[in-house]
């Protein structure tokens, strides 16, 4: 279980296809000291299992289903991803319940830079918007955000300056694909 509060952005140091599956290696720096082999770590909104640990890196095997359902297929060495370690029962809960099980992907369709915020619009399937609630939570590439606008095949989020500094969202441009996880409680209500 995760909160959607990104702990750091990290560089992909290895991206190797293995048939339909993929192995990736992520530079975690000092965060690797808190990780054990077998731990769940959220990489760009996708819950992955640490399979090998190195000095400052962790390796992950990504199944063909995860590759097919997420944006991880578009990663490459040198790209940066959002990283969050799994919650401990004693941790603060600052975002919303995020499982790291991506419901689908969306495409950035617009970005408006306004004073004090950036508004980002995403085009998504109606199957995803049916699970969303205006002013409810959504995770984009693992980032807990509030839905500030909602239509049949789109939604918007408002990004504060801190989110723009602490995540990979500033590198997004119209046409980019993102991982989307709808709010767990909203999905159950739906």
C-alpha positions in Angstrom: 0.0 0.0 0.0 1.2 3.5 -0.9 0.1 7.1 -0.3 0.9 8.7 -3.6 3.4 11.1 -1.9 6.5 10.8 -4.1 9.7 10.3 -2.0 12.1 11.1 -4.9 12.6 11.0 -8.6 15.1 8.5 -9.7 17.0 7.6 -12.9 16.5 4.4 -14.8 20.0 2.9 -15.2 19.1 -0.3 -17.1 16.2 -1.2 -19.3 16.5 -4.7 -20.8 13.7 -6.5 -22.7 13.3 -10.2 -21.9 10.8 -11.4 -24.5 7.5 -9.6 -23.6 8.8 -8.9 -20.1 11.4 -6.3 -19.0 14.1 -5.9 -16.4 14.7 -2.4 -15.1 17.3 -1.0 -12.7 16.6 2.2 -10.8 19.1 4.4 -9.0 17.6 4.9 -5.6 20.7 6.5 -4.0 20.3 6.5 -0.1 16.7 5.3 -0.3 18.1 1.8 -1.2 19.2 1.5 2.5 15.5 1.2 3.5 14.8 -1.6 0.9 15.1 -5.3 1.3 14.9 -7.9 -1.5 11.3 -8.7 -2.1 10.0 -5.3 -1.0 7.3 -3.5 -3.0 8.3 -0.2 -4.4 6.1 2.1 -6.6 7.8 3.2 -9.8 5.8 5.7 -11.8 2.6 4.5 -10.1 3.3 0.8 -10.7 3.9 -1.5 -7.7 7.0 -3.6 -8.5 9.1 -6.1 -6.4 12.7 -5.4 -5.7 14.5 -8.5 -7.0 18.1 -7.5 -6.6 19.8 -4.8 -4.6 23.1 -3.1 -5.4 25.1 -0.3 -3.8 22.6 2.5 -4.7 20.3 0.6 -7.1 17.5 -1.8 -7.1 16.5 -4.2 -10.0 12.9 -5.1 -10.9 11.4 -7.8 -13.2 8.3 -6.4 -15.0 5.8 -9.0 -16.2 4.4 -8.9 -19.7 0.9 -7.9 -18.4 2.4 -4.9 -16.5 4.4 -3.9 -19.6 1.2 -4.1 -21.7 -1.0 -2.2 -19.2 1.4 0.7 -18.2 3.8 3.2 -19.6 6.8 1.3 -18.3 7.2 -0.1 -21.8 8.3 3.4 -22.9 11.1 3.7 -20.3 14.7 3.7 -21.2 18.1 4.2 -19.5 18.5 7.8 -18.4 14.7 8.5 -18.0 13.5 9.6 -14.6 10.6 8.1 -12.6 8.7 8.8 -9.5 9.5 6.6 -6.5 7.7 5.7 -3.3 8.5 3.0 -0.8 5.5 1.0 0.6 3.9 2.3 3.7 4.6 1.0 7.1 1.8 0.9 9.7 3.5 3.7 11.7 3.9 6.1 8.7 2.0 9.3 8.2 -0.8 9.0 5.7 -0.5 12.2 3.6 -2.1 11.2 0.2 -4.7 8.6 -0.4 -4.8 4.8 -0.6 -2.8 3.9 -3.7 -2.2 0.2 -4.5 0.2 0.6 -7.4 -2.2 -1.5 -9.6 -2.7 0.8 -12.6 -6.3 0.9 -14.0 -5.2 2.3 -17.4 -3.3 5.0 -19.1 -4.2 8.5 -20.3 -2.7 11.1 -22.6 -1.8 14.6 -21.6 -4.0 16.8 -23.8 -3.3 20.2 -22.3 -1.1 22.1 -19.9 -2.0 25.6 -18.7 0.7 27.4 -16.6 -1.3 29.8 -14.3 0.0 31.9 -11.4 0.6 29.5 -8.4 -0.5 26.4 -10.3 -0.3 24.3 -13.4 -3.5 22.8 -14.7 -3.1 19.5 -16.6 -5.9 18.0 -18.7 -5.8 14.3 -19.6 -7.7 12.4 -22.1 -8.9 9.0 -20.9 -11.4 6.3 -21.6 -15.0 6.6 -20.4 -14.4 3.4 -18.4 -11.9 5.4 -16.3 -13.9 8.6 -15.9 -16.9 6.4 -14.7 -14.7 5.5 -11.7 -13.7 9.1 -10.9 -15.3 11.6 -8.7 -15.0 15.4 -9.1 -12.8 16.6 -6.2 -11.9 13.0 -5.6 -8.4 11.5 -5.6 -6.5 10.0 -8.6 -2.9 8.8 -8.9 -0.9 9.9 -12.0 2.4 8.1 -12.3 2.0 7.3 -8.6 1.3 10.9 -7.5 -1.7 11.5 -5.3 -3.7 14.4 -6.9 -7.2 15.8 -6.6 -9.5 15.9 -9.7 -10.3 19.6 -10.4 -12.3 19.0 -13.5 -14.1 16.0 -15.0 -15.8 15.2 -18.3 -16.9 12.0 -20.1 -13.5 11.3 -21.6 -11.2 13.7 -19.7 -10.2 15.0 -16.3 -8.0 17.8 -15.0 -5.7 18.2 -12.0 -4.2 21.3 -10.5 -0.5 21.0 -9.7 1.0 23.2 -7.0 4.7 24.4 -7.2 5.9 21.8 -4.7 4.4 18.9 -6.8 6.1 20.4 -9.9 9.5 20.4 -8.1 9.2 17.0 -6.4 7.9 14.9 -9.2 8.5 14.1 -12.9 5.4 16.0 -14.0 7.3 19.1 -15.3 8.8 16.9 -18.0 5.3 16.1 -19.4 4.1 17.6 -22.6 0.9 17.2 -24.6 0.8 13.7 -26.2 2.7 12.0 -23.3 1.1 8.9 -21.8 0.7 8.5 -18.0 -0.3 5.7 -15.7 -3.6 6.2 -14.0 -5.0 4.6 -10.8 -8.5 5.6 -9.9 -9.3 6.1 -6.2 -9.7 2.8 -4.5 -12.8 3.9 -2.6 -14.4 5.4 -5.7 -13.8 2.1 -7.5 -15.6 0.1 -4.8 -18.5 2.6 -4.8 -18.8 2.4 -8.6 
